[in-house]
Amino acid sequence: MEVRTASSPLERHLPNPLEISIRYDDHDLEGTVPEVLSLAYQDKGGAWHMQKVIKLDKDKKTITVSTTHFSILVINFPYQVVAV
């Protein structure tokens, strides 16, 4: 098995799509709401790409995406909620 660090991401392509679910907790929601959470992956060049289609399950606190490759995934929240 080959293991690489975040500075050298591993990207393994799959013949069929699969779903990957990641749990979030209250700490991940500081300054935001579940509805704006997403997952992002890093490509070989180091650029981050936000998954555009996700399934959010607020009861289970999971974010699920469909993908055809394994790579490093992180919880991404592109928007913060600010009181005005």
Backbone hydrogen bonds in HBPLUS format (Angstrom, degrees):
<---DONOR---> <-ACCEPTOR-->    atom                        ^
c    i                          cat <-CA-CA->   ^        H-A-AA   ^      H-
h    n   atom  resd res      DA  || num        DHA   H-A  angle D-A-AA Bond
n    s   type  num  typ     dist DA aas  dist angle  dist       angle   num
A0008-SER N   A0005-THR O   2.88 MM   3  5.25 154.4  1.95 110.7 119.3     1
A0012-ARG N   A0070-PHE O   3.04 MM  58  5.05 151.7  2.13 134.0 143.0     2
A0070-PHE N   A0012-ARG O   2.75 MM  58  5.05 154.0  1.82 142.2 148.4     3
A0014-LEU N   A0068-THR O   2.64 MM  54  5.02 163.4  1.67 147.7 144.8     4
A0018-LEU N   A0067-THR O   2.89 MM  49  5.59 154.4  1.96 155.4 162.0     5
A0067-THR N   A0018-LEU O   2.85 MM  49  5.59 158.0  1.90 158.4 165.1     6
A0020-ILE N   A0065-VAL O   2.86 MM  45  5.51 157.9  1.91 159.0 166.1     7
A0065-VAL N   A0020-ILE O   2.97 MM  45  5.51 156.2  2.02 148.6 153.7     8
A0022-ILE N   A0063-ILE O   2.86 MM  41  5.39 156.7  1.91 150.7 157.4     9
A0063-ILE N   A0022-ILE O   2.88 MM  41  5.39 153.3  1.95 147.5 155.6    10
A0024-TYR N   A0061-LYS O   2.92 MM  37  5.59 155.4  1.98 143.7 148.5    11
A0028-ASP N   A0025-ASP O   2.97 MM   3  5.44 128.1  2.25 109.8 122.3    12
A0029-LEU N   A0026-ASP O   3.01 MM   3  5.12 143.5  2.15 101.2 112.3    13
A0030-GLU N   A0027-HIS O   3.34 MM   3  5.60 170.5  2.35 111.3 113.0    14
A0032-THR N   A0029-LEU O   2.95 MM   3  5.16 163.9  1.98 135.7 131.8    15
A0081-VAL N   A0031-GLY O   2.75 MM  50  5.57 154.2  1.81 134.0 142.9    16
A0036-VAL N   A0033-VAL O   3.18 MM   3  6.04 166.7  2.20 127.3 130.6    17
A0037-LEU N   A0034-PRO O   3.08 MM   3  5.36 163.6  2.10 113.9 119.2    18
A0038-SER N   A0076-ASN O   2.74 MM  38  5.02 139.8  1.90 153.3 162.4    19
A0076-ASN N   A0038-SER O   2.76 MM  38  5.02 177.5  1.76 140.5 140.9    20
A0051-GLN N   A0039-LEU O   2.71 MM  12  5.55 175.4  1.71 170.2 169.5    21
A0040-ALA N   A0074-VAL O   2.95 MM  34  5.42 152.2  2.03 149.2 157.9    22
A0074-VAL N   A0040-ALA O   2.92 MM  34  5.42 148.6  2.02 148.3 158.1    23
A0041-TYR N   A0049-HIS O   2.95 MM   8  5.38 152.9  2.02 141.7 145.4    24
A0049-HIS N   A0041-TYR O   2.79 MM   8  5.38 153.4  1.86 154.0 163.2    25
A0043-ASP N   A0047-ALA O   2.88 MM   4  5.56 161.1  1.91 158.9 162.7    26
A0046-GLY N   A0043-ASP O   2.94 MM   3  5.34 163.8  1.97 116.2 121.2    27
A0055-LYS N   A0064-THR O   2.81 MM   9  4.97 151.1  1.89 144.5 152.6    28
A0064-THR N   A0055-LYS O   2.88 MM   9  4.97 156.1  1.94 143.6 150.9    29
A0057-ASP N   A0062-THR O   3.00 MM   5  5.28 170.6  2.01 156.7 156.9    30
A0061-LYS N   A0057-ASP O   2.76 MM   4  5.60 118.6  2.14 137.9 156.1    31
A0062-THR N   A0057-ASP O   3.07 MM   5  5.28 155.2  2.13 138.4 145.1    32
